[in-house]
Every structure is written in structure tokens, then in C-alpha cells.
Amino acid sequence: MTFPLACRALAGETRAMLPAIPSDQPMPPGPPSVVPAATVVIFRHARDGGPPELLMVQRAREMRFAGGATVFPGGRVDPADRELARSLLPGEPEEIAAARIAGIRETLEETGLMIATRAPVSAAEAAAGRQMLLETGTLAPVLAHFGWKLAPEALTLYAHWCPLWDKAFDTRFFVTNLGTGAVDVQVDATENTRLFWASAAGALEMAQRGEISVIFPTHRNLERLAQYASYAEALADIAAHPVSRIYPGSEERADGEWLIIPDGHGYPVRGQPKATALRG
């Protein structure tokens, strides 16, 4: 059996045996052994009054995960994120609390944008905070130095994706709203090569024209996000679809093998031919 077929067989067997695991709980020990992570979909008002715009980052081609692809800000949950989450959010399940902290930290690190604070943070302060974060590697000393107070509840859990193969990211997706278009962002040249704002429909059009590439989860999420004319509509749709882990799988169809997700999670498009799907 080839390696891809073996992985596919393992994923199929694991999906069949795996009970529904709530989003506020960790995955059981492997196999497969997955990596907790967080992603933040950041909304802002469009200057032309059109659909809300989302902050996208283009990954450096050298990166192991999603090299060259355009994604939302995010990354793995670090032990320091868990420690800070236990301190700031003692009443929330640790898996979700730590993912919130990781999403805030990774957004500052990757974009220079400080989100989910109780008072506004200027672009100059955020730039200084980002530099300190890059030097220390953890968010807690940055918060203490600048006196920033977090508002983690500003991040709403939106979706949860967990491919079933070793070293896959068990990723909780959050949404948050800046409200304003007057924000400065700056690319992290170590991991990303470009930052830009685009509506979900606009990003899909860019992908169709070949201007950007998007991996399978990003593609499906852009299709879902393109349904919303406002952040309020996004929150209403999230409330109508309680979040649970999405395990992508494969399905044989008349035109070949498809990569698909289960129904019931709020996604208008559930799959695409595997030959055309980028998986990161």
C-alpha cells in the first residue's frame, strides 16, 4: 500500500471509531497525533460600503504548512498560551481559552495588529509590542509591559477543523470584528510574504484567476464567509450551527475521488475533486 493510501485508510478507520468529541475538549492521544492550533478571521468594514473585508496572509513558500498559500492569521497553541489562558480565563475550558490566546498572539506576531483588547491600541504601540513579542516569544510580558488588558470574548468560536493524520493541525477558527478600516498591518517576513484585505467573494475570485492559492479548509471557509453581508450575519449563522470538529474525508464519485466534509456545519460547498484541492 502506498503512503497516501495508507494515510487515507488510517483516517477512514479513525473516523469510523472516533466518538463525537466536543470542541472544548482535546483530541485523545494518537494515532493520529494532532497539533492544537488557532486561526482568526478578522472582519473590517469595507471603505466602499460593500461586503466586509477579511485580513489574509500569504505564507512563505518555504513554510512546511501551506507554503505559498493564502490563509487567515494563526498558528499552533504554545504552552505559554495555556499558562496565560489559565490565569486570564479560569472559568473557560482550557482548550478554547488557550486557542483564543494563541489566536491573539499569532495575529500580533504575523500582522502587527493587536486584537481583542479592552482599550484601543495604536499602530505604533502595536508595532512596539510585536517587536517585544518576537524577542520574548510569549504574550504575557508584552501585556504587562504595555498595560494591555485582553478581551478574549471578542473572539467568537466559528468552526473547528481536524484532519486525521499525524502532525495535522486541530484548529479552532474564531471570528472578530475591528469595525473600522483604519488599521495598519505589517507583514512578518519570516513566515509570510504578503498581507491584504479582501472580501470573501473577492478572495475566491482571486483564487479562481490564479492570483492566490488557497488550501481546502480556507476555500470552504471563504465560501461560507461569502454568504455574510455583515458581521452580524456571521454571528447569527454561527449561532445556528453549533461548533463541532470537522473531519475532512475522501469519497469516490463518478468523476474520481473527492475531498469532502460532513453536512450540518453551515458550509454551502462541502467538497471538491481531490486532484484540485490543496491540503497544506
C-alpha positions in Angstrom: 0.0 0.0 0.0 1.4 3.4 -0.9 1.8 6.1 1.8 -1.2 8.3 0.7 -3.4 5.2 0.6 -2.2 4.1 4.0 -2.9 7.6 5.4 -6.4 7.5 3.8 -7.1 4.1 5.2 -5.9 5.2 8.7 -8.1 8.3 8.5 -11.1 6.3 7.4 -10.7 3.8 10.2 -10.1 6.5 12.8 -13.1 8.5 11.8 -15.2 5.3 12.0 -14.0 4.6 15.5 -13.9 8.1 16.9 -16.8 9.3 19.0 -18.0 12.9 18.8 -15.5 14.9 20.8 -16.8 18.4 21.9 -14.8 21.4 20.7 -13.9 22.3 24.3 -12.0 19.0 24.8 -8.7 17.9 23.4 -8.3 15.1 20.9 -7.4 11.8 22.6 -3.8 10.6 22.3 -2.9 9.4 18.8 -2.7 7.9 16.4 -3.0 10.2 14.7 -1.2 12.7 16.8 -2.6 16.2 16.0 -1.4 19.7 17.0 -3.7 22.2 18.7 -3.9 25.4 16.7 -6.0 28.6 16.3 -7.0 30.8 13.4 -8.7 34.2 13.5 -10.9 35.6 10.7 -10.7 39.3 11.2 -13.5 41.4 9.8 -13.5 45.1 9.0 -15.9 47.5 7.2 -15.3 47.9 3.5 -14.5 51.5 2.6 -16.8 51.4 -0.3 -19.7 50.1 1.8 -19.6 46.6 0.2 -19.4 43.3 2.0 -17.0 43.1 5.0 -13.3 42.6 4.2 -11.1 39.9 5.8 -7.4 40.0 6.6 -5.5 37.4 4.6 -1.8 36.4 4.8 0.2 34.8 2.1 2.6 32.2 3.5 6.2 32.0 2.5 6.8 29.1 0.1 9.5 27.7 2.4 7.0 27.0 5.2 6.2 23.4 6.0 2.5 24.1 6.4 0.6 25.7 3.5 3.8 27.1 1.9 2.8 29.7 -0.7 -0.9 29.6 0.2 -3.1 32.4 1.3 -4.7 31.8 4.8 -6.1 33.6 7.8 -3.7 34.6 10.6 -3.0 31.9 13.1 -0.7 29.1 14.3 -0.1 26.4 16.9 -1.1 26.7 20.6 2.1 27.0 22.7 2.5 26.0 26.4 2.7 29.7 27.3 -0.7 30.3 25.7 -2.1 27.7 28.0 -0.5 29.2 31.1 -1.8 32.7 30.3 -5.3 31.2 29.5 -5.4 29.5 32.9 -4.6 32.9 34.5 -6.9 35.1 32.5 -9.8 32.7 31.7 -10.0 30.3 34.7 -13.7 29.6 34.1 -13.4 28.6 30.4 -12.4 25.2 29.1 -8.6 25.3 28.6 -8.7 24.1 25.0 -10.8 27.0 23.9 -9.2 29.6 26.2 -5.7 28.7 25.1 -6.8 28.8 21.4 -8.1 32.3 22.0 -4.8 33.4 23.4 -2.9 31.7 20.6 -5.0 33.5 18.0 -4.4 36.9 19.6 -0.7 36.2 19.9 -0.2 34.8 16.4 -2.2 37.8 14.9 0.1 40.3 16.6 3.2 38.3 15.5 2.1 37.8 11.9 0.4 41.1 11.1 1.4 43.7 13.7 -2.3 44.0 14.6 -3.3 43.8 18.3 -6.9 42.5 18.5 -9.3 41.8 21.4 -8.1 44.5 23.9 -10.4 46.4 26.2 -8.9 49.7 25.1 -7.7 50.7 21.6 -4.1 50.0 20.8 -2.4 52.4 18.4 -0.4 51.2 15.4 2.8 52.5 16.9 2.2 50.7 20.2 1.2 47.5 18.4 4.4 47.7 16.4 6.5 48.0 19.5 4.5 45.2 21.2 5.1 43.0 18.2 8.8 43.6 18.3 8.8 42.7 22.0 6.8 39.5 21.3 9.2 38.5 18.6 12.1 38.9 21.2 10.3 37.1 24.1 8.2 34.6 22.2 5.3 34.9 24.7 2.4 37.3 25.1 2.3 37.7 28.9 5.3 40.0 29.3 4.1 42.2 26.4 0.7 42.7 28.0 2.4 43.5 31.3 4.8 46.0 29.8 2.2 47.9 27.8 -0.6 47.6 30.3 -2.9 46.0 27.8 -6.0 44.2 29.1 -7.3 41.5 26.9 -11.0 41.0 25.9 -10.8 37.4 24.7 -14.6 37.2 24.4 -14.2 39.4 21.4 -13.2 36.3 19.6 -16.2 34.1 18.8 -15.7 30.4 18.1 -16.7 29.9 14.4 -15.5 26.5 13.3 -13.2 23.6 14.2 -11.3 21.5 11.7 -9.2 18.4 12.5 -7.7 16.4 9.6 -7.0 12.9 10.9 -3.3 12.4 10.1 -0.2 12.7 12.2 1.0 16.3 12.7 -2.2 17.8 11.3 -3.5 20.9 13.0 -6.5 20.5 15.2 -7.6 24.1 14.5 -10.3 26.2 16.2 -11.4 29.1 14.0 -12.5 32.4 15.6 -14.1 35.5 14.1 -13.7 39.0 15.4 -14.7 42.4 14.2 -12.5 45.6 14.0 -15.4 47.7 12.9 -13.1 50.2 11.3 -11.0 50.2 8.2 -8.3 52.5 9.7 -5.8 49.9 10.8 -2.2 49.3 9.9 -0.7 45.9 9.3 2.8 44.8 8.5 4.0 41.5 7.1 6.1 39.1 9.1 8.8 38.3 6.5 9.9 35.2 8.3 6.7 33.3 7.7 4.6 35.4 5.3 5.3 37.4 2.2 2.1 39.5 1.8 -0.8 40.9 3.8 -4.0 42.2 2.2 -7.7 42.9 2.9 -10.4 41.4 0.6 -14.0 40.4 0.8 -14.5 36.6 0.9 -16.0 36.7 -2.6 -13.1 38.8 -3.8 -10.6 36.3 -2.4 -12.4 33.5 -4.1 -12.2 35.4 -7.4 -8.5 36.0 -6.9 -8.1 32.2 -6.4 -10.1 31.4 -9.5 -7.9 33.8 -11.5 -4.8 32.1 -10.1 -3.6 35.2 -8.3 -3.5 33.4 -5.0 -3.7 29.7 -3.9 -6.0 28.5 -1.1 -5.9 25.2 0.8 -9.0 23.1 1.2 -10.2 24.5 4.6 -9.6 28.1 3.6 -11.5 27.6 0.3 -14.5 26.1 2.2 -14.5 28.9 4.8 -14.3 31.6 2.2 -17.4 30.1 0.5 -19.2 30.2 3.9 -18.0 33.7 4.7 -19.0 35.0 1.3 -22.7 34.4 2.4 -22.5 37.2 5.0 -23.3 40.8 4.2 -22.2 41.9 7.7 -20.5 40.7 10.8 -23.9 40.4 12.5 -25.0 37.9 9.8 -21.9 35.9 10.5 -22.7 35.7 14.2 -26.3 34.7 13.5 -25.1 31.9 11.3 -22.6 30.7 13.9 -25.4 30.6 16.5 -27.5 28.5 14.1 -24.7 25.9 13.6 -23.1 24.8 17.0 -19.4 24.2 16.5 -18.1 20.7 16.5 -15.0 19.2 15.0 -15.0 18.7 11.2 -13.1 15.7 10.0 -12.4 16.0 6.2 -12.6 12.7 4.4 -12.5 11.3 0.9 -15.3 9.9 -1.3 -15.2 8.1 -4.6 -17.6 9.6 -7.1 -18.2 9.0 -10.8 -15.6 11.7 -11.8 -13.0 10.4 -9.3 -12.0 10.9 -5.7 -13.3 14.0 -3.8 -12.2 15.6 -0.6 -15.3 16.3 1.4 -16.6 17.4 4.8 -19.8 16.2 6.6 -23.1 18.1 6.2 -24.6 20.2 9.0 -21.7 22.6 9.7 -23.1 25.6 7.8 -20.9 25.2 4.7 -22.6 25.8 1.3 -20.0 23.8 -0.6 -18.8 20.6 1.1 -16.1 19.4 -1.2 -14.1 19.4 -4.5 -12.2 16.9 -6.6 -9.1 15.8 -4.7 -6.9 16.5 -7.7 -7.8 20.2 -7.5 -7.6 20.5 -3.7 -4.6 21.9 -1.9 -4.2 20.4 1.5 -1.3 22.4 3.0 
